[in-house]
């Protein structure tokens, strides 16, 4: 990370993008890895003075609080407009000058390299979907539920609490450990979750909320999250900081302690195992598995969710695990939905 921060600092200082790119190519040898690191470096670069002044002037004329918040979010993070953004936000953002300097914008892959990167990503997706990863779903879920049910008896500390919550809620580690995400009971087995790390449809506070299924009783999940935060001494972190602090800690626990180590995978894969369990345990009506995956993971495209459905959780899981009833989820945004209200979708009632 220090290397990437230094690269961003060099770009802001006027070091030619070609020189910074040369150093990055020496360190990151694959196009997919290099593409990811280039994106991180650009996100660390400072906006131009002209851009900052234009944002300030534009916001002076904005009265709507939601529009102001959305423009500020785009200006701060360098995010993009989405189909759900209202026209006033779109007009403001489109009127702004480029956010980054010409030097920063030059720090990117060539057109041919971008095509190669996309081909590699597609190949990886196909390979990952070719063969399922077998895990003992019943053992994993029983263990996670026992931890969530009585977190005071948990002997694995923060890693054990976090991994168990990852499995029963499908949330990312940083979303559970940042001390800011909000979990509110919705039904006995669903939650209203606020605090998604990678939002493709952000804009209003309401839009940030999404309904997600949970594999333990929702009240128990909320209680366990509170216990986890007490173990963290109620520290408040951003998502990057929480990942830096806990990621290696979680990884060591995942690879060293049963039943997690028997999965022979990593902590982020628990989102995929959770997704496959949700397909089996809830009644989703006529919705396809791909659509359900997209909604409960907070994605906005079906292809984005494909790599999360590659786990085989065992026939015993499908036959013997008790069903949890009707599934509830938040649909993805569409061009027709401008208000960003996290409408509850109770699947079997649909016509």
C-alpha positions as a Markdown table, in Angstrom:
| # | Residue | x | y | z |
|---|---|---|---|---|
| 1 | Unk | 0.0 | 0.0 | 0.0 |
| 2 | Unk | 2.9 | 2.4 | 0.7 |
| 3 | Unk | 4.1 | 1.9 | -2.8 |
| 4 | Unk | 0.7 | 2.8 | -4.2 |
| 5 | Unk | 0.5 | 5.9 | -2.0 |
| 6 | Unk | 3.9 | 7.0 | -3.2 |
| 7 | Unk | 2.8 | 6.5 | -6.8 |
| 8 | Unk | -0.2 | 8.7 | -6.3 |
| 9 | Unk | 2.0 | 11.3 | -4.5 |
| 10 | Unk | 4.4 | 11.3 | -7.5 |
| 11 | Unk | 1.6 | 11.8 | -9.9 |
| 12 | Unk | 0.3 | 14.8 | -7.9 |
| 13 | Unk | 3.8 | 16.2 | -7.7 |
| 14 | Unk | 4.1 | 16.1 | -11.5 |
| 15 | Unk | 6.2 | 13.0 | -12.1 |
| 16 | Unk | 5.3 | 11.9 | -15.7 |
| 17 | Unk | 2.7 | 9.2 | -15.8 |
| 18 | Unk | 4.9 | 7.2 | -18.1 |
| 19 | Unk | 7.6 | 7.0 | -15.4 |
| 20 | Unk | 5.2 | 6.0 | -12.7 |
| 21 | Unk | 3.7 | 3.4 | -15.0 |
| 22 | Unk | 7.1 | 1.9 | -15.7 |
| 23 | Unk | 7.7 | 1.4 | -11.9 |
| 24 | Unk | 4.2 | -0.2 | -11.5 |
| 25 | Unk | 4.8 | -2.5 | -14.5 |
| 26 | Unk | 8.0 | -3.8 | -12.8 |
| 27 | Unk | 6.1 | -4.7 | -9.6 |
| 28 | Unk | 2.7 | -5.9 | -11.0 |
| 29 | Unk | 3.3 | -8.3 | -13.9 |
| 30 | Unk | -0.3 | -9.3 | -14.9 |
| 31 | Unk | -2.7 | -7.0 | -16.7 |
| 32 | Unk | -5.6 | -7.8 | -14.3 |
| 33 | Unk | -3.4 | -7.0 | -11.2 |
| 34 | Unk | -2.0 | -3.9 | -12.9 |
| 35 | Unk | -5.4 | -2.6 | -13.9 |
| 36 | Unk | -6.6 | -2.9 | -10.3 |
| 37 | Unk | -3.6 | -1.1 | -8.8 |
| 38 | Unk | -3.8 | 1.7 | -11.4 |
| 39 | Unk | -7.4 | 2.3 | -10.4 |
| 40 | Unk | -6.4 | 2.4 | -6.7 |
| 41 | Unk | -3.6 | 4.9 | -7.5 |
| 42 | Unk | -5.9 | 7.2 | -9.4 |
| 43 | Unk | -8.4 | 7.1 | -6.6 |
| 44 | Unk | -5.7 | 8.4 | -4.3 |
| 45 | Unk | -4.8 | 11.3 | -6.5 |
| 46 | Unk | -6.0 | 14.7 | -5.5 |
| 47 | Unk | -8.7 | 16.5 | -7.6 |
| 48 | Unk | -7.6 | 19.6 | -9.5 |
| 49 | Unk | -8.2 | 23.0 | -8.0 |
| 50 | Unk | -10.5 | 23.9 | -11.0 |
| 51 | Unk | -12.6 | 20.8 | -10.2 |
| 52 | Unk | -12.9 | 21.6 | -6.5 |
| 53 | Unk | -13.9 | 25.2 | -7.2 |
| 54 | Unk | -16.5 | 24.0 | -9.8 |
| 55 | Unk | -18.0 | 21.6 | -7.2 |
| 56 | Unk | -18.2 | 24.3 | -4.6 |
| 57 | Unk | -19.9 | 26.7 | -7.0 |
| 58 | Unk | -22.4 | 24.1 | -8.2 |
| 59 | Unk | -23.4 | 23.1 | -4.7 |
| 60 | Unk | -24.2 | 26.7 | -3.8 |
| 61 | Unk | -27.2 | 26.5 | -6.1 |
| 62 | Unk | -28.5 | 23.1 | -4.8 |
| 63 | Unk | -31.3 | 23.2 | -2.3 |
| 64 | Unk | -32.3 | 19.5 | -2.4 |
| 65 | Unk | -30.3 | 17.7 | 0.4 |
| 66 | Unk | -30.3 | 14.3 | -1.4 |
| 67 | Unk | -29.0 | 15.9 | -4.6 |
| 68 | Unk | -26.3 | 17.7 | -2.6 |
| 69 | Unk | -25.2 | 14.5 | -0.8 |
| 70 | Unk | -25.0 | 12.6 | -4.1 |
| 71 | Unk | -22.9 | 15.3 | -5.8 |
| 72 | Unk | -20.6 | 15.5 | -2.8 |
| 73 | Unk | -20.2 | 11.7 | -2.8 |
| 74 | Unk | -19.2 | 11.7 | -6.5 |
| 75 | Unk | -16.9 | 14.6 | -6.0 |
| 76 | Unk | -15.2 | 13.0 | -3.0 |
| 77 | Unk | -14.9 | 9.4 | -4.3 |
| 78 | Unk | -14.6 | 10.0 | -8.0 |
| 79 | Unk | -17.7 | 7.8 | -8.5 |
| 80 | Unk | -19.8 | 7.6 | -11.6 |
| 81 | Unk | -23.3 | 8.5 | -12.4 |
| 82 | Unk | -25.9 | 5.7 | -12.3 |
| 83 | Unk | -29.2 | 5.2 | -14.0 |
| 84 | Unk | -31.0 | 5.9 | -10.7 |
| 85 | Unk | -29.5 | 9.4 | -10.4 |
| 86 | Unk | -32.1 | 12.3 | -10.9 |
| 87 | Unk | -31.7 | 14.8 | -13.7 |
| 88 | Unk | -30.5 | 17.6 | -11.5 |
| 89 | Unk | -27.6 | 15.5 | -10.2 |
| 90 | Unk | -26.7 | 14.4 | -13.7 |
| 91 | Unk | -26.7 | 18.0 | -15.0 |
| 92 | Unk | -24.4 | 19.2 | -12.3 |
| 93 | Unk | -21.9 | 16.3 | -12.7 |
| 94 | Unk | -21.8 | 16.5 | -16.5 |
| 95 | Unk | -21.1 | 20.2 | -16.2 |
| 96 | Unk | -18.0 | 19.7 | -14.1 |
| 97 | Unk | -14.4 | 19.8 | -15.5 |
| 98 | Unk | -12.3 | 16.6 | -15.3 |
| 99 | Unk | -11.7 | 15.6 | -11.7 |
| 100 | Unk | -8.1 | 14.5 | -12.1 |
| 101 | Unk | -5.1 | 16.2 | -13.8 |
| 102 | Unk | -4.2 | 15.2 | -17.3 |
| 103 | Unk | -1.1 | 13.4 | -15.8 |
| 104 | Unk | -3.3 | 11.3 | -13.5 |
| 105 | Unk | -5.7 | 10.5 | -16.3 |
| 106 | Unk | -2.8 | 9.3 | -18.4 |
| 107 | Unk | -2.0 | 6.6 | -15.8 |
| 108 | Unk | -4.0 | 3.8 | -17.4 |
| 109 | Unk | -3.7 | 0.7 | -19.5 |
| 110 | Unk | -3.6 | 0.9 | -23.3 |
| 111 | Unk | -6.7 | -0.1 | -25.3 |
| 112 | Unk | -5.2 | -3.4 | -26.2 |
| 113 | Unk | -4.3 | -4.1 | -22.6 |
| 114 | Unk | -7.8 | -3.3 | -21.5 |
| 115 | Unk | -9.2 | -5.8 | -24.0 |
| 116 | Unk | -6.7 | -8.4 | -22.7 |
| 117 | Unk | -7.7 | -7.7 | -19.2 |
| 118 | Unk | -11.4 | -8.3 | -20.0 |
| 119 | Unk | -10.5 | -11.5 | -21.7 |
| 120 | Unk | -8.6 | -12.7 | -18.7 |
| 121 | Unk | -11.5 | -11.8 | -16.4 |
| 122 | Unk | -13.9 | -13.7 | -18.6 |
| 123 | Unk | -11.6 | -16.7 | -18.7 |
| 124 | Unk | -11.3 | -16.7 | -14.9 |
| 125 | Unk | -15.1 | -16.5 | -14.5 |
| 126 | Unk | -15.6 | -19.5 | -16.8 |
| 127 | Unk | -12.9 | -21.5 | -15.1 |
| 128 | Unk | -14.3 | -20.7 | -11.6 |
| 129 | Unk | -17.8 | -21.9 | -12.8 |
| 130 | Unk | -16.5 | -25.1 | -14.4 |
| 131 | Unk | -16.3 | -27.1 | -11.1 |
| 132 | Unk | -18.0 | -26.5 | -7.8 |
| 133 | Unk | -16.0 | -26.2 | -4.6 |
| 134 | Unk | -17.4 | -28.8 | -2.1 |
| 135 | Unk | -17.9 | -27.7 | 1.5 |
| 136 | Unk | -19.8 | -29.2 | 4.4 |
| 137 | Unk | -22.7 | -26.8 | 4.6 |
| 138 | Unk | -24.4 | -28.3 | 7.5 |
| 139 | Unk | -21.3 | -28.3 | 9.8 |
| 140 | Unk | -20.4 | -24.7 | 8.8 |
| 141 | Unk | -23.9 | -23.4 | 9.4 |
| 142 | Unk | -24.4 | -25.2 | 12.7 |
| 143 | Unk | -21.1 | -23.9 | 14.0 |
| 144 | Unk | -21.8 | -20.3 | 12.9 |
| 145 | Unk | -25.3 | -20.3 | 14.4 |
| 146 | Unk | -23.9 | -21.6 | 17.7 |
| 147 | Unk | -21.5 | -18.7 | 17.8 |
| 148 | Unk | -24.1 | -16.1 | 16.9 |
| 149 | Unk | -26.6 | -17.6 | 19.3 |
| 150 | Unk | -24.3 | -17.1 | 22.3 |
| 151 | Unk | -21.3 | -14.9 | 21.4 |
| 152 | Unk | -20.3 | -14.6 | 25.1 |
| 153 | Unk | -19.1 | -18.2 | 25.0 |
| 154 | Unk | -17.1 | -17.8 | 21.8 |
| 155 | Unk | -13.5 | -18.7 | 22.3 |
| 156 | Unk | -12.1 | -17.6 | 19.0 |
| 157 | Unk | -12.4 | -13.8 | 19.7 |
| 158 | Unk | -12.9 | -11.3 | 17.0 |
| 159 | Unk | -12.0 | -13.6 | 14.0 |
| 160 | Unk | -14.4 | -16.3 | 15.1 |
| 161 | Unk | -17.2 | -13.8 | 15.6 |
| 162 | Unk | -16.5 | -12.1 | 12.3 |
| 163 | Unk | -16.4 | -15.3 | 10.2 |
| 164 | Unk | -19.6 | -16.6 | 11.8 |
| 165 | Unk | -21.4 | -13.3 | 11.0 |
| 166 | Unk | -20.0 | -13.4 | 7.5 |
| 167 | Unk | -21.6 | -16.8 | 6.9 |
| 168 | Unk | -25.0 | -15.9 | 8.3 |
| 169 | Unk | -25.3 | -12.4 | 6.8 |
| 170 | Unk | -23.2 | -12.6 | 3.6 |
| 171 | Unk | -21.6 | -9.3 | 4.4 |
| 172 | Unk | -17.9 | -8.4 | 3.8 |
| 173 | Unk | -15.5 | -8.5 | 6.7 |
| 174 | Unk | -14.9 | -4.8 | 6.5 |
| 175 | Unk | -18.7 | -4.1 | 6.6 |
| 176 | Unk | -18.8 | -6.0 | 9.9 |
| 177 | Unk | -15.6 | -4.6 | 11.4 |
| 178 | Unk | -15.8 | -0.9 | 10.5 |
| 179 | Unk | -18.0 | -0.1 | 13.5 |
| 180 | Unk | -20.4 | 1.9 | 11.3 |
| 181 | Unk | -22.6 | -0.5 | 9.4 |
| 182 | Unk | -26.2 | -0.7 | 10.7 |
| 183 | Unk | -28.1 | -4.0 | 11.1 |
| 184 | Unk | -31.8 | -3.8 | 12.0 |
| 185 | Unk | -34.3 | -6.7 | 12.3 |
| 186 | Unk | -36.8 | -6.8 | 9.4 |
| 187 | Unk | -38.4 | -10.2 | 9.8 |
| 188 | Unk | -37.2 | -13.2 | 11.9 |
| 189 | Unk | -34.8 | -14.1 | 9.1 |
| 190 | Unk | -34.1 | -10.9 | 7.3 |
| 191 | Unk | -32.3 | -7.6 | 8.1 |
| 192 | Unk | -32.3 | -4.1 | 6.9 |
| 193 | Unk | -28.6 | -3.5 | 6.3 |
| 194 | Unk | -27.0 | -0.1 | 5.8 |
| 195 | Unk | -23.3 | 0.3 | 5.0 |
| 196 | Unk | -22.4 | -1.6 | 1.9 |
| 197 | Unk | -18.7 | -1.1 | 1.0 |
| 198 | Unk | -19.0 | -1.2 | -2.8 |
| 199 | Unk | -22.1 | 0.6 | -3.8 |
| 200 | Unk | -23.2 | 0.8 | -7.4 |
| 201 | Unk | -26.4 | 2.6 | -6.6 |
| 202 | Unk | -25.6 | 5.0 | -3.8 |
| 203 | Unk | -27.1 | 8.5 | -3.8 |
| 204 | Unk | -29.5 | 8.8 | -0.9 |
| 205 | Unk | -29.5 | 7.5 | 2.7 |
| 206 | Unk | -32.5 | 5.4 | 1.9 |
| 207 | Unk | -30.9 | 3.9 | -1.2 |
| 208 | Unk | -28.0 | 2.8 | 1.0 |
| 209 | Unk | -30.4 | 0.5 | 2.9 |
| 210 | Unk | -31.0 | -2.9 | 1.6 |
| 211 | Unk | -33.0 | -5.9 | 2.8 |
| 212 | Unk | -30.9 | -9.1 | 3.1 |
| 213 | Unk | -31.8 | -12.6 | 4.3 |
| 214 | Unk | -30.0 | -13.9 | 7.4 |
| 215 | Unk | -29.4 | -17.5 | 8.3 |
| 216 | Unk | -29.7 | -17.0 | 12.1 |
| 217 | Unk | -32.6 | -15.2 | 13.8 |
| 218 | Unk | -32.2 | -11.5 | 13.0 |
| 219 | Unk | -32.4 | -10.5 | 16.7 |
| 220 | Unk | -29.5 | -12.9 | 17.5 |
| 221 | Unk | -27.4 | -11.4 | 14.6 |
| 222 | Unk | -27.9 | -7.8 | 15.9 |
| 223 | Unk | -26.9 | -8.9 | 19.4 |
| 224 | Unk | -23.8 | -10.7 | 18.1 |
| 225 | Unk | -22.8 | -7.6 | 16.1 |
| 226 | Unk | -23.1 | -5.5 | 19.2 |
| 227 | Unk | -20.9 | -8.1 | 21.1 |
| 228 | Unk | -18.3 | -8.0 | 18.3 |
| 229 | Unk | -18.1 | -4.2 | 18.5 |
| 230 | Unk | -17.7 | -4.4 | 22.2 |
| 231 | Unk | -14.7 | -6.7 | 21.7 |
| 232 | Unk | -13.3 | -4.1 | 19.3 |
| 233 | Unk | -13.7 | -1.5 | 22.0 |
| 234 | Unk | -16.2 | 0.3 | 19.7 |
| 235 | Unk | -13.5 | 1.5 | 17.3 |
| 236 | Unk | -14.8 | 3.4 | 14.2 |
| 237 | Unk | -12.8 | 2.7 | 11.0 |
| 238 | Unk | -13.3 | 3.3 | 7.3 |
| 239 | Unk | -13.5 | 0.1 | 5.2 |
| 240 | Unk | -9.9 | 0.3 | 4.0 |
| 241 | Unk | -8.6 | 0.8 | 7.6 |
| 242 | Unk | -10.6 | -2.1 | 8.9 |
| 243 | Unk | -9.3 | -4.4 | 6.1 |
| 244 | Unk | -5.7 | -3.4 | 6.9 |
| 245 | Unk | -6.2 | -4.1 | 10.6 |
| 246 | Unk | -8.0 | -7.4 | 10.5 |
| 247 | Unk | -7.5 | -9.1 | 7.1 |
| 248 | Unk | -4.4 | -11.1 | 7.9 |
| 249 | Unk | -5.8 | -11.9 | 11.4 |
| 250 | Unk | -8.9 | -13.4 | 9.8 |
| 251 | Unk | -6.9 | -15.2 | 7.2 |
| 252 | Unk | -4.7 | -17.0 | 9.8 |
| 253 | Unk | -7.8 | -18.0 | 11.7 |
| 254 | Unk | -9.6 | -19.2 | 8.6 |
| 255 | Unk | -6.7 | -21.4 | 7.6 |
| 256 | Unk | -6.0 | -22.7 | 11.1 |
| 257 | Unk | -9.2 | -23.4 | 12.9 |
| 258 | Unk | -12.0 | -25.9 | 12.3 |
| 259 | Unk | -14.5 | -25.9 | 10.7 |
| 260 | Unk | -13.3 | -23.0 | 8.6 |
| 261 | Unk | -10.0 | -24.5 | 7.5 |
| 262 | Unk | -11.8 | -27.5 | 6.0 |
| 263 | Unk | -13.3 | -25.3 | 3.4 |
| 264 | Unk | -9.8 | -24.8 | 2.0 |
| 265 | Unk | -10.8 | -21.3 | 0.8 |
| 266 | Unk | -10.6 | -17.7 | 2.1 |
| 267 | Unk | -12.8 | -15.5 | 4.2 |
| 268 | Unk | -14.4 | -13.6 | 1.3 |
| 269 | Unk | -15.6 | -17.0 | -0.1 |
| 270 | Unk | -18.1 | -17.2 | 2.8 |
| 271 | Unk | -20.2 | -14.7 | 0.9 |
| 272 | Unk | -20.5 | -17.3 | -1.9 |
| 273 | Unk | -21.3 | -20.1 | 0.6 |
| 274 | Unk | -23.9 | -17.9 | 2.2 |
| 275 | Unk | -25.5 | -17.2 | -1.3 |
| 276 | Unk | -25.7 | -20.9 | -2.1 |
| 277 | Unk | -27.3 | -21.5 | 1.3 |
| 278 | Unk | -29.9 | -18.8 | 0.7 |
| 279 | Unk | -30.9 | -20.3 | -2.6 |
| 280 | Unk | -31.8 | -23.5 | -0.7 |
| 281 | Unk | -33.2 | -22.2 | 2.6 |
| 282 | Unk | -35.6 | -19.5 | 1.4 |
| 283 | Unk | -38.6 | -19.6 | -0.9 |
| 284 | Unk | -37.8 | -17.2 | -3.8 |
| 285 | Unk | -40.9 | -17.8 | -5.8 |
| 286 | Unk | -40.1 | -17.7 | -9.6 |
| 287 | Unk | -36.9 | -15.6 | -9.2 |
| 288 | Unk | -33.8 | -17.3 | -10.7 |
| 289 | Unk | -30.8 | -18.0 | -8.6 |
| 290 | Unk | -28.8 | -15.5 | -10.6 |
| 291 | Unk | -31.3 | -12.7 | -9.8 |
| 292 | Unk | -31.4 | -13.6 | -6.1 |
| 293 | Unk | -27.6 | -13.6 | -5.9 |
| 294 | Unk | -27.4 | -10.2 | -7.5 |
| 295 | Unk | -29.9 | -8.7 | -5.1 |
| 296 | Unk | -28.7 | -10.2 | -1.8 |
| 297 | Unk | -25.1 | -9.4 | -2.5 |
| 298 | Unk | -25.8 | -5.8 | -3.6 |
| 299 | Unk | -24.6 | -6.2 | -7.2 |
| 300 | Unk | -26.2 | -4.5 | -10.2 |
| 301 | Unk | -25.4 | -7.1 | -12.9 |
| 302 | Unk | -26.0 | -10.8 | -13.1 |
| 303 | Unk | -22.5 | -11.6 | -14.3 |
| 304 | Unk | -20.9 | -9.9 | -11.3 |
| 305 | Unk | -22.5 | -12.5 | -9.1 |
| 306 | Unk | -21.5 | -15.6 | -11.1 |
| 307 | Unk | -18.3 | -16.2 | -9.2 |
| 308 | Unk | -20.3 | -16.3 | -5.9 |
| 309 | Unk | -22.4 | -19.4 | -6.8 |
| 310 | Unk | -19.7 | -22.0 | -7.3 |
| 311 | Unk | -20.0 | -23.9 | -4.0 |
| 312 | Unk | -21.6 | -27.3 | -3.4 |
| 313 | Unk | -23.0 | -27.4 | 0.1 |
| 314 | Unk | -23.9 | -31.0 | 0.1 |
| 315 | Unk | -27.1 | -33.0 | -0.5 |
| 316 | Unk | -27.7 | -33.4 | 3.2 |
| 317 | Unk | -28.0 | -29.7 | 3.5 |
| 318 | Unk | -30.7 | -29.5 | 0.9 |
| 319 | Unk | -32.6 | -32.4 | 2.3 |
| 320 | Unk | -32.3 | -32.0 | 6.1 |
| 321 | Unk | -31.9 | -28.2 | 6.8 |
| 322 | Unk | -35.1 | -26.6 | 8.0 |
| 323 | Unk | -36.5 | -24.0 | 5.6 |
| 324 | Unk | -36.6 | -20.4 | 6.7 |
| 325 | Unk | -39.7 | -19.2 | 4.8 |
| 326 | Unk | -40.3 | -16.5 | 2.3 |
| 327 | Unk | -37.2 | -14.7 | 1.1 |
| 328 | Unk | -37.0 | -10.9 | 1.2 |
| 329 | Unk | -34.6 | -8.8 | -0.8 |
| 330 | Unk | -34.1 | -5.3 | -2.2 |
| 331 | Unk | -34.3 | -5.2 | -6.0 |
| 332 | Unk | -31.5 | -3.6 | -8.0 |
| 333 | Unk | -32.0 | 0.0 | -9.2 |
| 334 | Unk | -33.5 | 0.5 | -12.7 |
| 335 | Unk | -33.8 | 3.6 | -14.9 |
| 336 | Unk | -37.5 | 3.8 | -13.9 |
| 337 | Unk | -36.7 | 3.9 | -10.2 |
| 338 | Unk | -35.6 | 7.4 | -9.4 |
| 339 | Unk | -36.4 | 7.8 | -5.7 |
| 340 | Unk | -34.1 | 5.1 | -4.4 |
| 341 | Unk | -36.5 | 3.6 | -1.9 |
| 342 | Unk | -35.4 | 0.2 | -0.7 |
| 343 | Unk | -38.8 | -1.4 | -1.5 |
| 344 | Unk | -39.3 | -4.7 | 0.2 |
| 345 | Unk | -39.9 | -7.5 | -2.2 |
| 346 | Unk | -41.8 | -10.5 | -0.8 |
| 347 | Unk | -41.2 | -12.9 | -3.6 |
| 348 | Unk | -44.1 | -15.4 | -3.5 |
| 349 | Unk | -46.7 | -12.6 | -3.6 |
| 350 | Unk | -45.6 | -11.4 | -7.0 |
| 351 | Unk | -48.0 | -11.9 | -10.0 |
